[in-house]
Amino acid sequence: MQLEAITWERLAEALAAHVDGLKDGPEDGLKDGLNDGLTDSPWLRVAVDGAPAAGTGPPAEMLAEALRLRGRSVLVIGTGGFLRPASLRFEYGREDPDTYYSGWYDTGALWREVFGPLAAGGSGRVLPDLWDPVTDRATRTPYAHLPLGGVLVLHGPLLLGHWFPFDLTVHVRLSPGALARRTEEGARWTLPAFARYETEADPGEAADVLVGADDPRHPAWSGIR
C-alpha cells in the first residue's frame, strides 16, 4: 500500500475535519454510509489503535485538540485504564501472550462504561478509567459527561476486532522490525500477541486510516479510505 508523507499536526487536522463532517451536531442523524452498530448515536466514536510502542496517546490528544478548536466537546480515553485485575491478567503467568491478546483488557467494561452510555438514548455519562494496574484497585475516578454531539477518542492496543461501534478507526502501524526495536525489553514477550493481531484482525486493512510510524519523526498515511 502506498503511503503519503504527512506531519502529525496535518494528520490531526485532516482527521478532525473528517470527523467534524460526519455529523454537524446533536440533532443530525448519521450521514449516509455510517451503518455500523449503535447507528443512531448522537455521539461520534474514534479509535486510535496501535501497540504501546507506537505511542497512540499523543496523536489521540492532538486529534482531540484539533476537534476542540472546531467547537467539539471531546473525551480522550486510554485503554490502559481498563485493564483487568492482576489475578485475571496473570492467571497463566505474567508473560503469556495469548492472555495478553484476549484477556488483559476489560472489553466488557468498555462496552458497559464507555460505549453503552454513548449509544442511542444513552446518558453520555462515561467512566474515563476503571482499574489502576499499579495498585491493582479500582480507580474510583468520577464519571465524565460528554454532551450530545461530542466525540469519544479511544486509544490503545488491540482495539479492532471487538465489534466496537467506531465511526472512524485509525491504526498506527509499526513494521515487525520497528515494533521489536521500539518495544521495551520487559514487554517483548507481547510481540507474539501483536503478530497474532496482524493475522487475525488485519488492522492495516480493517482501519479507515493507516498511519506508518516506523520513524516517529516522519509519519506517512493512507488517506481516509
N, CA and C of each residue as an Amber inpcrd file, in Angstrom:
protein
   675
   0.8410000  -1.1910000   0.0000000   0.0000000   0.0000000   0.0000000
   0.8810000   1.2470000   0.0000000   0.5640000   2.1800000  -0.8660000
   1.3280000   3.4150000  -0.9640000   0.8830000   4.3820000   0.1280000
   1.8380000   4.8560000   0.9230000   1.5460000   5.8320000   1.9580000
   2.1850000   7.1630000   1.5940000   1.5230000   8.2290000   2.0020000
   1.9810000   9.5840000   1.6910000   2.5110000  10.2460000   2.9490000
   3.6580000  10.9030000   2.8220000   4.2440000  11.5810000   3.9710000
   3.3000000  12.6630000   4.5000000   3.2940000  12.7960000   5.8230000
   2.4380000  13.7840000   6.4670000   3.0540000  14.1070000   7.8230000
   2.7200000  15.2430000   8.3870000   3.1500000  15.5380000   9.7560000
   2.0320000  15.1350000  10.7070000   2.3850000  14.9500000  11.9750000
   1.3580000  14.6160000  12.9580000   0.3280000  15.7380000  13.0680000
   0.7750000  16.9810000  12.9270000  -0.1490000  18.1210000  13.0160000
  -1.1470000  18.1110000  11.8610000  -0.6470000  17.8830000  10.6470000
  -1.5500000  17.8550000   9.4940000  -2.4640000  16.6400000   9.5510000
  -1.9530000  15.5380000  10.0790000  -2.7930000  14.3440000  10.2390000
  -3.9490000  14.6400000  11.1840000  -3.6450000  15.2550000  12.3170000
  -4.7000000  15.5780000  13.2810000  -5.7430000  16.4920000  12.6590000
  -5.3140000  17.4870000  11.8910000  -6.2500000  18.4140000  11.2750000
  -7.1060000  17.7130000  10.2220000  -6.4940000  16.8350000   9.4300000
  -7.2550000  16.1150000   8.4040000  -8.2900000  15.1870000   9.0360000
  -7.8960000  14.5080000  10.0900000  -8.8360000  13.6160000  10.7740000
  -9.9530000  14.4230000  11.4390000  -9.5970000  15.5430000  12.0680000
 -10.6090000  16.3670000  12.7220000 -11.6180000  16.9030000  11.7130000
 -11.1390000  17.3270000  10.5560000 -12.0480000  17.8350000   9.5270000
 -13.0020000  16.7350000   9.0750000 -12.4760000  15.5220000   8.9300000
 -13.3300000  14.4110000   8.5130000 -14.3610000  14.0790000   9.5880000
 -13.9000000  13.9620000  10.8330000 -14.8210000  13.6270000  11.9250000
 -15.8830000  14.7100000  12.0750000 -15.4710000  15.9660000  11.9920000
 -16.4150000  17.0720000  12.1560000 -17.4730000  17.0580000  11.0630000
 -17.1330000  16.5330000   9.9010000 -18.0860000  16.4760000   8.8040000
 -19.0200000  15.2820000   8.8450000 -18.7270000  14.3060000   9.7130000
 -19.5970000  13.1290000   9.7770000 -20.9650000  13.4730000  10.3280000
 -20.9930000  14.4020000  11.2710000 -22.2410000  14.7860000  11.9150000
 -22.0840000  16.2280000  12.3500000 -22.9790000  17.1000000  11.9280000
 -22.8090000  18.5290000  12.1940000 -23.2280000  18.9450000  13.5890000
 -23.9870000  18.1030000  14.2770000 -24.4330000  18.4930000  15.6000000
 -25.3170000  17.4280000  16.1920000 -25.7590000  17.5870000  17.4420000
 -26.5130000  16.5520000  18.1260000 -27.8650000  16.2630000  17.5110000
 -28.3990000  17.2130000  16.7220000 -29.7210000  16.9570000  16.1540000
 -29.6360000  16.1310000  14.8780000 -28.4540000  16.0930000  14.2540000
 -28.3220000  15.4160000  12.9740000 -28.2490000  13.9220000  13.1640000
 -28.8770000  13.1960000  12.2730000 -28.7010000  11.7550000  12.2440000
 -27.3960000  11.4260000  11.5750000 -27.0350000  10.1650000  11.6170000
 -25.8120000   9.7640000  10.9470000 -25.9820000   9.9280000   9.4490000
 -24.9300000  10.3970000   8.7940000 -24.9930000  10.6020000   7.3620000
 -24.8280000   9.2910000   6.6180000 -25.0770000   9.3280000   5.3350000
 -25.0330000   8.1180000   4.5280000 -23.7020000   7.4120000   4.6960000
 -23.7810000   6.0880000   4.8250000 -22.5740000   5.2860000   4.8760000
 -22.1730000   4.8620000   6.2740000 -22.7620000   5.4410000   7.3110000
 -22.4340000   5.0290000   8.6620000 -23.5150000   4.0660000   9.1470000
 -23.2750000   2.7930000   8.9190000 -24.3110000   1.8010000   9.2000000
 -23.8380000   0.7300000  10.1580000 -22.8170000   1.0420000  10.9920000
 -22.3530000   0.0200000  11.9090000 -23.1960000   0.0450000  13.1700000
 -22.7220000  -0.6810000  14.2370000 -23.5260000  -0.8660000  15.4260000
 -23.8950000   0.4330000  16.1140000 -25.0040000   0.4080000  16.8480000
 -25.4750000   1.5710000  17.5980000 -25.5820000   2.7970000  16.6940000
 -26.2280000   2.6190000  15.5350000 -26.1400000   3.5890000  14.4470000
 -26.7790000   4.9320000  14.7330000 -27.7290000   5.0100000  15.6330000
 -28.4310000   6.2680000  15.8370000 -27.8130000   7.1230000  16.9400000
 -26.6200000   6.8130000  17.3420000 -25.9890000   7.5690000  18.4200000
 -25.7450000   9.0100000  18.0050000 -26.0420000   9.9550000  18.8900000
 -25.7330000  11.3630000  18.6080000 -24.2900000  11.7230000  18.9370000
 -23.4960000  10.7550000  19.3800000 -22.0800000  10.9660000  19.6380000
 -21.2540000  10.3040000  18.5370000 -20.0270000  10.7490000  18.3820000
 -19.0900000  10.1180000  17.4560000 -17.9910000   9.4320000  18.2440000
 -17.5030000   8.2970000  17.6980000 -16.5350000   7.4800000  18.4170000
 -15.3790000   7.1360000  17.4860000 -14.1760000   7.5100000  17.9020000
 -12.9820000   7.3530000  17.0780000 -11.9880000   6.4590000  17.8050000
 -11.3660000   5.5420000  17.0710000 -10.3110000   4.6920000  17.6180000
  -8.9710000   5.1310000  17.0710000  -7.9830000   5.2280000  17.9510000
  -6.5840000   5.3620000  17.5390000  -5.8950000   4.1150000  18.0730000
  -5.7170000   3.1520000  17.1950000  -5.2620000   1.8170000  17.5580000
  -3.7690000   1.6780000  17.2830000  -3.0720000   0.9510000  18.1420000
  -1.6620000   0.6850000  17.9010000  -1.0010000   0.0940000  19.1200000
   0.0900000  -0.6110000  18.9060000   0.8480000  -1.1840000  20.0160000
   1.3680000  -0.0820000  20.9290000   1.6410000  -0.4000000  22.2030000
   2.1890000   0.6320000  23.0920000   3.4220000   1.3210000  22.5240000
   4.2650000   0.5810000  21.8170000   5.4710000   1.1720000  21.2430000
   5.1550000   2.1940000  20.1610000   3.9630000   2.1210000  19.5850000
   3.5700000   3.0800000  18.5450000   3.1610000   4.4220000  19.1330000
   2.8530000   4.4440000  20.4220000   2.5310000   5.7110000  21.0780000
   1.2420000   6.3320000  20.5860000   0.1000000   5.6960000  20.8560000
  -1.1780000   6.2120000  20.3590000  -1.6990000   7.4020000  21.1540000
  -1.1880000   7.6050000  22.3750000  -1.6930000   8.7050000  23.2020000
  -1.4940000  10.0790000  22.5990000  -0.2760000  10.4500000  22.1910000
  -0.0690000  11.7870000  21.6340000  -0.9080000  12.0890000  20.3910000
  -0.9990000  11.1860000  19.3880000  -1.8680000  11.5340000  18.2530000
  -3.3410000  11.6200000  18.6370000  -3.7640000  10.8290000  19.6220000
  -5.1490000  10.9340000  20.0910000  -5.3970000  12.3030000  20.7080000
  -4.4510000  12.7790000  21.5020000  -4.5990000  14.0950000  22.1350000
  -4.5440000  15.2040000  21.0910000  -3.6980000  15.0570000  20.0770000
  -3.6270000  16.0720000  19.0210000  -4.9270000  16.1340000  18.2410000
  -5.5100000  14.9780000  17.9700000  -6.8130000  14.9500000  17.2930000
  -7.8710000  15.6220000  18.1610000  -7.8520000  15.3200000  19.4470000
  -8.8330000  15.9240000  20.3580000  -8.7140000  17.4440000  20.3580000
  -7.4930000  17.9470000  20.3920000  -7.3020000  19.3960000  20.4020000
  -7.7870000  20.0200000  19.0930000  -7.5200000  19.3570000  17.9650000
  -7.9950000  19.8730000  16.6850000  -9.5190000  19.8920000  16.6270000
 -10.1540000  18.9040000  17.2450000 -11.6160000  18.8790000  17.2840000
 -12.1670000  19.9660000  18.2060000 -11.4890000  20.1950000  19.3120000
 -11.9490000  21.2460000  20.2370000 -11.8770000  22.6170000  19.5740000
 -10.8470000  22.8220000  18.7620000 -10.7430000  24.0910000  18.0370000
 -11.8890000  24.2680000  17.0510000 -12.5180000  23.1650000  16.6700000
 -13.6850000  23.2160000  15.7910000 -14.9910000  23.2990000  16.5790000
 -14.8820000  23.4300000  17.8880000 -16.0690000  23.5960000  18.7120000
 -16.6690000  22.3110000  19.2340000 -15.9590000  21.2010000  19.0860000
 -16.4720000  19.9260000  19.5630000 -16.0540000  19.6610000  21.0030000
 -16.9410000  19.0730000  21.7680000 -16.5740000  18.5150000  23.0640000
 -15.9340000  17.1510000  22.8060000 -14.8210000  16.8780000  23.4760000
 -14.0770000  15.6460000  23.2230000 -13.6780000  15.0140000  24.5530000
 -13.7700000  13.6950000  24.6110000 -13.2890000  12.9240000  25.7510000
 -12.2830000  11.9100000  25.2310000 -11.0450000  11.9870000  25.7320000
  -9.9930000  11.0580000  25.3430000  -9.8360000  10.0050000  26.4300000
  -9.8770000   8.7440000  26.0360000  -9.7490000   7.6400000  26.9870000
  -8.6890000   6.6760000  26.4770000  -7.8040000   6.2530000  27.3640000
  -6.8230000   5.2260000  27.0430000  -7.2440000   3.8870000  27.6080000
  -7.0470000   2.8330000  26.8410000  -7.4780000   1.5170000  27.3180000
  -6.6190000   1.0130000  28.4770000  -5.4820000   1.6790000  28.7370000
  -4.6820000   1.2980000  29.8930000  -5.4260000   1.4520000  31.2020000
  -6.4770000   2.2400000  31.2210000  -7.3070000   2.3790000  32.4080000
  -8.3870000   1.3290000  32.5130000  -8.4240000   0.4050000  31.5520000
  -9.4270000  -0.6520000  31.5620000  -8.7740000  -2.0340000  31.5140000
  -7.6340000  -2.1590000  32.2110000  -7.0350000  -3.4730000  32.3830000
  -7.8620000  -4.2840000  33.3820000  -7.8190000  -5.5900000  33.2260000
  -8.4910000  -6.4590000  34.1930000  -7.5980000  -6.6170000  35.4190000
  -8.1350000  -7.0730000  36.5450000  -7.3190000  -7.2580000  37.7560000
  -6.1560000  -8.2240000  37.5100000  -5.0980000  -8.0580000  38.3000000
  -3.8970000  -8.8780000  38.1350000  -4.1970000 -10.3680000  38.2600000
  -5.1320000 -10.7280000  39.1170000  -5.4480000 -12.1550000  39.2970000
  -5.9450000 -12.7880000  38.0060000  -6.5630000 -11.9930000  37.1430000
  -7.0370000 -12.4930000  35.8550000  -5.9710000 -12.3410000  34.7770000
  -5.2640000 -11.2060000  34.7700000  -4.2260000 -10.9970000  33.7540000
  -3.1020000 -12.0120000  33.8730000  -2.7690000 -12.3830000  35.1170000
  -1.6140000 -13.2460000  35.3340000  -2.0090000 -14.6840000  35.6840000
  -3.2360000 -15.0370000  35.3420000  -3.7120000 -16.3760000  35.6930000
  -2.8200000 -17.4640000  35.0960000  -2.2850000 -17.2270000  33.9010000
  -1.4230000 -18.2200000  33.2430000   0.0290000 -17.7370000  33.1840000
   0.4080000 -16.9040000  34.1470000   1.7610000 -16.3750000  34.1980000
   1.7860000 -14.9150000  33.7920000   2.8750000 -14.2620000  34.1190000
   2.9850000 -12.8320000  33.8670000   3.3720000 -12.5030000  32.4330000
   3.7820000 -13.5030000  31.6690000   4.2410000 -13.2380000  30.3110000
   3.6200000 -14.2190000  29.3240000   2.2980000 -14.2880000  29.3570000
   1.5770000 -15.1750000  28.4460000   0.9690000 -14.3390000  27.3200000
   1.4940000 -14.4420000  26.0910000   0.9950000 -13.5690000  25.0190000
  -0.4540000 -13.8340000  24.6400000  -0.9310000 -15.0680000  24.7840000
  -2.3270000 -15.3410000  24.4470000  -3.2740000 -14.6570000  25.4250000
  -2.9040000 -14.6550000  26.7020000  -3.7290000 -13.9470000  27.6800000
  -3.6770000 -12.4430000  27.4320000  -2.4940000 -11.9360000  27.0850000
  -2.3960000 -10.5110000  26.7630000  -3.3190000 -10.1650000  25.6000000
  -3.3570000 -11.0210000  24.6090000  -4.1660000 -10.7600000  23.4150000
  -5.6540000 -10.7200000  23.7260000  -6.1190000 -11.6400000  24.5520000
  -7.5740000 -11.7590000  24.7260000  -8.0650000 -11.5370000  26.1510000
  -7.1600000 -11.3640000  27.1130000  -7.6160000 -11.3120000  28.4850000
  -7.1100000 -10.1730000  29.3400000  -6.2290000  -9.3260000  28.8040000
  -5.7130000  -8.2340000  29.6280000  -6.6720000  -7.0650000  29.7000000
  -7.3250000  -6.7450000  28.6110000  -8.1660000  -5.5490000  28.5560000
  -9.6300000  -5.9250000  28.7680000 -10.2910000  -5.1700000  29.6150000
 -11.6660000  -5.4850000  30.0150000 -12.6350000  -4.9190000  28.9780000
 -12.8190000  -5.6680000  27.9050000 -13.7030000  -5.2050000  26.8370000
 -15.1550000  -5.1160000  27.3090000 -15.5380000  -5.9760000  28.2360000
 -16.8930000  -5.8940000  28.7770000 -17.1360000  -4.5760000  29.4810000
 -16.1390000  -4.1220000  30.2510000 -16.2710000  -2.8410000  30.9400000
 -16.2950000  -1.6890000  29.9430000 -15.5190000  -1.7960000  28.8650000
 -15.5560000  -0.7440000  27.8410000 -16.9400000  -0.6700000  27.2110000
 -17.5290000  -1.8180000  26.9230000 -18.8960000  -1.8080000  26.3910000
 -19.8550000  -1.1680000  27.3950000 -19.7250000  -1.5560000  28.6550000
 -20.6890000  -1.1290000  29.6750000 -20.5060000   0.3370000  30.0640000
 -19.2630000   0.7640000  30.2640000 -18.9920000   2.0710000  30.8520000
 -18.6680000   3.1580000  29.8340000 -18.3440000   2.7580000  28.6060000
 -17.9650000   3.7500000  27.5950000 -18.9310000   3.7420000  26.4210000
 -19.0700000   2.5980000  25.7520000 -19.9080000   2.5750000  24.5500000
 -21.3950000   2.5650000  24.8660000 -21.8000000   1.8860000  25.9220000
 -23.2220000   1.8540000  26.2820000 -23.7950000   3.2350000  26.5340000
 -23.1340000   4.0690000  27.3550000 -23.6540000   5.4180000  27.6050000
 -23.6630000   6.3210000  26.3770000 -22.9120000   5.9290000  25.3250000
 -22.8690000   6.7410000  24.1090000 -23.7010000   6.1240000  22.9880000
 -24.5410000   5.1580000  23.3330000 -25.4740000   4.5900000  22.3580000
 -26.6980000   5.4810000  22.2530000 -27.5090000   5.2340000  21.2470000
 -28.7510000   5.9950000  21.0970000 -29.5590000   5.9150000  22.3850000
 -29.9950000   7.0520000  22.8740000 -30.7480000   7.0960000  24.1250000
 -29.8880000   7.0120000  25.3610000 -28.5430000   6.9760000  25.1780000
 -27.6510000   6.8850000  26.3160000 -27.5600000   8.1840000  27.0920000
 -26.9200000   8.0950000  28.2420000 -26.8450000   9.2400000  29.1480000
 -25.6620000  10.1620000  28.8440000 -24.6490000   9.6490000  28.1050000
 -23.4280000  10.4160000  27.8990000 -22.5240000  10.4230000  29.1180000
 -22.8810000   9.6540000  30.1420000 -22.1300000   9.5890000  31.4070000
 -21.1220000   8.4440000  31.3060000 -19.8720000   8.7970000  31.0640000
 -18.8440000   7.8250000  30.7180000 -17.8110000   7.7290000  31.8360000
 -17.3460000   6.5170000  32.0790000 -16.2850000   6.3210000  33.0630000
 -14.9330000   6.3950000  32.3510000 -14.0780000   7.3730000  32.6880000
 -12.8080000   7.5380000  31.9710000 -11.8110000   6.4170000  32.2040000
 -11.8380000   5.7940000  33.3810000 -10.9760000   4.6520000  33.6600000
 -11.5800000   3.8560000  34.8000000 -11.1280000   2.6040000  34.9140000
 -11.7570000   1.6900000  35.8630000 -10.7630000   1.0980000  36.8470000
  -9.5580000   0.7420000  36.3480000  -8.6470000  -0.0590000  37.1680000
  -7.2400000   0.5000000  37.0990000  -6.5930000   0.6150000  38.2540000
  -5.2030000   1.0770000  38.3400000  -4.2980000  -0.1510000  38.4010000
  -3.5040000  -0.4160000  37.3560000  -2.6730000  -1.6230000  37.3720000
  -1.5360000  -1.5690000  38.3820000  -1.1650000  -0.3710000  38.8480000
  -0.0790000  -0.2530000  39.8260000  -0.5680000  -0.6910000  41.2050000
  -1.7080000  -0.1640000  41.6350000  -2.2560000  -0.5300000  42.9410000
  -3.1370000  -1.7750000  42.8680000  -3.5140000  -2.1520000  41.6410000
  -4.4380000  -3.2670000  41.4090000  -5.7460000  -3.0610000  42.1780000
  -6.2330000  -1.8470000  42.0650000  -7.5000000  -1.4790000  42.6940000
  -8.3070000  -0.6020000  41.7360000  -9.6040000  -0.5200000  42.0190000
 -10.4550000   0.3790000  41.2370000  -9.9720000   1.8130000  41.4040000
 -10.0030000   2.5760000  40.3150000  -9.5150000   3.9560000  40.3650000
 -10.4660000   4.8930000  41.0860000 -11.7400000   4.6020000  41.0410000
 -12.7690000   5.4660000  41.6370000 -12.7850000   6.8560000  41.0010000
 -12.3890000   6.9420000  39.7460000 -12.4510000   8.2050000  39.0130000
 -13.9130000   8.5990000  38.7920000 -14.2680000   9.8630000  38.9910000
 -15.6580000  10.2710000  38.7600000 -16.0560000  10.1030000  37.2980000
 -17.3300000   9.9060000  37.0750000 -17.8440000   9.8400000  35.7100000
 -17.7070000  11.1980000  35.0370000 -17.5330000  11.1640000  33.7210000
 -17.4780000  12.3880000  32.9250000 -18.6920000  12.4260000  32.0140000
 -19.2080000  13.6170000  31.7830000 -20.3720000  13.7500000  30.9090000
 -19.9370000  14.2980000  29.5680000 -20.2080000  13.5600000  28.5060000
 -19.9080000  14.0150000  27.1530000 -21.1990000  14.5310000  26.5380000
 -21.2740000  15.8250000  26.2270000 -22.5250000  16.3850000  25.6930000
 -22.9060000  15.7700000  24.3570000 -24.1610000  15.8780000  24.0030000
 -24.6340000  15.4390000  22.7050000 -23.8150000  16.1100000  21.6070000
 -23.4570000  15.3340000  20.6070000 -22.6280000  15.8550000  19.5370000
 -21.1460000  15.7950000  19.8320000 -20.7820000  15.3240000  21.0330000
 -19.3830000  15.2170000  21.4060000 -18.7180000  14.0050000  20.7670000
 -17.3950000  13.9420000  20.9370000 -16.5920000  12.8990000  20.2930000
 -15.7910000  12.1510000  21.3490000 -15.8700000  10.8470000  21.3220000
 -15.0020000   9.9770000  22.1040000 -13.7970000   9.6090000  21.2510000
 -12.5900000   9.7730000  21.7980000 -11.3720000   9.2930000  21.1440000
 -10.7700000   8.2420000  22.0690000 -10.8450000   7.0010000  21.6620000
 -10.3310000   5.8800000  22.4530000  -9.0360000   5.4020000  21.8270000
  -7.9790000   5.3120000  22.6220000  -6.6970000   4.8970000  22.0620000
  -6.0910000   3.7560000  22.8770000  -5.3030000   2.9430000  22.1890000
  -4.6400000   1.8280000  22.8460000  -4.4560000   0.6730000  21.8840000
  -3.9340000  -0.4520000  22.3700000  -3.6720000  -1.5990000  21.5050000
  -4.8810000  -2.5170000  21.3370000  -4.8600000  -3.2650000  20.2460000
  -5.7960000  -4.3770000  20.0300000  -7.2530000  -3.9300000  20.0520000
  -7.5410000  -2.7540000  19.4990000  -8.9060000  -2.2150000  19.5570000
  -9.8270000  -2.7720000  18.4880000  -9.2730000  -3.2140000  17.3820000
 -10.1090000  -3.6750000  16.2790000 -10.4340000  -5.1520000  16.4490000
 -11.5800000  -5.5470000  15.9050000 -11.9860000  -6.9360000  16.0020000
 -12.9150000  -7.2480000  17.1530000 -13.3290000  -6.2360000  17.9090000
 -14.2490000  -6.4500000  19.0310000 -15.6710000  -5.9920000  18.7000000
 -15.9180000  -5.5440000  17.4920000 -17.2200000  -5.0100000  17.0750000
 -17.5660000  -3.7250000  17.8060000 -16.5670000  -3.0200000  18.3360000
 -16.8440000  -1.7170000  18.9220000 -17.3940000  -0.7930000  17.8260000
 -18.3990000   0.0130000  18.1540000 -19.0920000   0.8210000  17.1350000
 -18.3690000   2.1330000  16.8270000 -17.2060000   2.0420000  16.2270000
 -16.4530000   3.2450000  15.8840000 -16.9830000   3.8680000  14.5950000
 -16.9470000   5.1840000  14.5530000 -17.2910000   5.9100000  13.3360000
 -16.0600000   6.1750000  12.4830000 -14.8880000   6.1120000  13.0910000
 -13.6260000   6.2470000  12.3640000 -12.5680000   5.4670000  13.1230000
 -11.7760000   4.6710000  12.3850000 -10.7070000   3.8980000  13.0050000
  -9.3730000   4.2720000  12.3630000  -8.3860000   4.5120000  13.2110000
  -7.0290000   4.8630000  12.7780000  -6.0870000   3.8280000  13.3700000
  -5.2690000   3.2050000  12.5300000  -4.2830000   2.2470000  13.0280000
  -2.8910000   2.8130000  12.8260000  -2.1570000   2.9840000  13.9260000
  -0.7730000   3.4450000  13.8690000   0.1020000   2.1970000  13.8030000
   0.6970000   1.9820000  12.6450000   1.3870000   0.7150000  12.3960000
   2.8980000   0.8540000  12.5240000   3.4930000  -0.1640000  13.1430000
   4.9390000  -0.3540000  13.1220000   5.2260000  -1.6540000  12.3870000
   6.2230000  -1.6530000  11.5360000   6.6380000  -2.9080000  10.9080000
   7.1310000  -3.8550000  11.9930000   7.1680000  -5.1570000  11.7370000
   7.6470000  -6.0860000  12.7740000   9.0170000  -5.7140000  13.3200000
   9.9370000  -5.2820000  12.4420000  11.2540000  -4.8970000  12.9180000
  11.2210000  -3.6830000  13.8090000  10.4530000  -2.6510000  13.4110000
  10.3480000  -1.4400000  14.2240000   9.6380000  -1.7300000  15.5430000
   8.6360000  -2.5790000  15.4960000   7.9210000  -2.9300000  16.7210000
   8.8680000  -3.6160000  17.7060000   9.6770000  -4.5350000  17.2010000
  10.6280000  -5.2300000  18.0750000  11.6540000  -4.2580000  18.6450000
  12.1550000  -3.3450000  17.8240000  13.1740000  -2.3960000  18.2870000
  12.6180000  -1.4290000  19.3270000  11.3870000  -0.9900000  19.1270000
  10.8400000   0.0730000  19.9710000  10.0610000  -0.4470000  21.1770000
   9.8520000  -1.7520000  21.2540000   9.1940000  -2.3300000  22.4260000
  10.2220000  -2.4970000  23.5360000   9.8840000  -2.0430000  24.7250000
  10.7980000  -2.1620000  25.8540000  11.1490000  -3.6220000  26.1160000
  12.3630000  -3.8310000  26.6050000  12.8600000  -5.1890000  26.8380000
  11.8780000  -6.0210000  27.6510000  11.3360000  -5.4250000  28.7180000
  10.4480000  -6.1680000  29.5950000   9.0860000  -6.4650000  29.0080000
   8.7930000  -5.8940000  27.8420000   7.4830000  -6.1170000  27.2110000
   7.5900000  -6.9020000  25.9040000   8.7630000  -7.3660000  25.5700000
   8.9220000  -8.0550000  24.2910000   8.1950000  -9.3960000  24.2190000
   7.8290000  -9.9060000  25.3700000   7.0350000 -11.1300000  25.3780000
   5.6560000 -10.9110000  24.7380000   5.2230000  -9.6440000  24.5920000
   3.9260000  -9.3590000  23.9630000   3.9840000  -9.4260000  22.4380000
   5.1750000  -9.4830000  21.8580000   5.2960000  -9.4260000  20.3950000
   4.4970000 -10.5200000  19.6810000   4.4630000 -11.7660000  20.1820000
   3.6130000 -12.7630000  19.5080000   2.1350000 -12.3760000  19.4970000
   1.6880000 -11.6360000  20.5050000   0.2870000 -11.2060000  20.5270000
   0.0120000 -10.2380000  19.3850000   0.9610000  -9.3580000  19.1000000
   0.7560000  -8.4070000  18.0110000   0.9010000  -9.0820000  16.6450000
   1.7360000 -10.1120000  16.5600000   1.7940000 -10.9030000  15.3220000
   0.4590000 -11.5940000  15.0860000  -0.1270000 -12.1120000  16.1440000
  -1.4490000 -12.7440000  16.0250000  -2.5110000 -11.7220000  15.6260000
  -2.4180000 -10.5250000  16.1870000  -3.3630000  -9.4520000  15.8630000
  -3.2960000  -9.1050000  14.3800000  -2.0760000  -9.0320000  13.8430000
  -1.9120000  -8.7650000  12.4160000  -2.5930000  -9.8330000  11.5780000
  -2.4750000 -11.0830000  11.9940000  -3.0470000 -12.1920000  11.2330000
  -4.5660000 -12.2480000  11.3540000  -5.0650000 -12.0910000  12.5790000
  -6.4930000 -12.3080000  12.8190000  -7.3340000 -11.0640000  12.5660000
  -6.8580000  -9.8940000  12.9480000  -7.6520000  -8.6640000  12.7900000
  -7.2520000  -7.8760000  11.5600000  -6.0280000  -8.0800000  11.0590000
  -5.5040000  -7.3540000   9.8950000  -5.8060000  -5.8610000  10.0200000
  -5.3000000  -5.2210000  11.0800000  -5.6900000  -3.8300000  11.3440000
  -5.3130000  -2.8580000  10.2400000  -4.2190000  -3.1360000   9.5270000
  -3.8230000  -2.2370000   8.4510000  -4.8560000  -2.1380000   7.3590000
  -5.5690000  -3.2340000   7.0960000  -6.6370000  -3.2400000   6.1010000
  -7.9790000  -2.8660000   6.7030000  -8.2070000  -3.2540000   7.9500000
  -9.5100000  -3.0270000   8.5720000  -9.7480000  -1.5660000   8.9340000
  -8.6870000  -0.8490000   9.2710000  -8.8450000   0.5390000   9.7160000
  -9.2020000   1.4550000   8.5540000  -9.9010000   2.5280000   8.8710000
 -10.2310000   3.5430000   7.8640000  -8.9980000   4.3390000   7.4550000
  -8.0630000   4.4590000   8.3870000  -6.8400000   5.2270000   8.1460000
  -5.6580000   4.4170000   8.6610000  -4.6610000   4.2360000   7.8130000
  -3.4280000   3.5740000   8.2170000  -2.3200000   4.6270000   8.2990000
  -1.6240000   4.6510000   9.4240000  -0.5110000   5.5690000   9.6220000
   0.7510000   4.7440000   9.8430000   1.7280000   4.8850000   8.9690000
   3.0090000   4.2310000   9.1590000   3.8920000   5.0980000  10.0290000
   4.4160000   4.5130000  11.1180000   5.1660000   5.3130000  12.0900000
   6.4850000   4.6480000  12.4660000   7.1020000   3.9350000  11.5290000
   8.4020000   3.3310000  11.8350000   9.3990000   4.3950000  12.2770000
   9.3850000   5.5430000  11.6190000  10.1550000   6.6940000  12.0570000
   9.1620000   7.6970000  12.6230000   9.0630000   7.8290000  13.9390000
   8.0300000   8.6960000  14.5170000   8.1600000  10.1650000  14.1160000
   9.3460000  10.5560000  13.6140000   9.5350000  11.9490000  13.1810000
   8.9470000  12.1890000  11.8000000   8.7080000  11.0970000  11.0570000
   8.2490000  11.2220000   9.6720000   7.1230000  10.2140000   9.3960000
   5.9340000  10.4520000   9.9460000   4.8230000   9.5270000   9.6900000
   4.3530000   9.6290000   8.2350000   3.6410000   8.6060000   7.8190000
   3.0230000   8.5940000   6.4880000   1.6410000   7.9740000   6.6480000
   0.7260000   8.3580000   5.7540000  -0.6310000   7.8380000   5.9130000
  -1.2440000   7.4270000   4.5830000  -2.3220000   6.6680000   4.7150000
  -3.0360000   6.1340000   3.5490000  -4.0860000   7.0780000   3.0200000
  -4.3670000   8.1710000   3.7500000  -5.5780000   8.9240000   3.4850000
  -6.7400000   8.2230000   4.1770000  -7.9200000   8.7970000   4.0530000
  -9.1180000   8.2260000   4.6710000  -9.8160000   7.3650000   3.6320000
  -9.9350000   6.0790000   3.9410000 -10.4240000   5.1210000   2.9460000
 -11.9110000   4.8610000   3.1150000
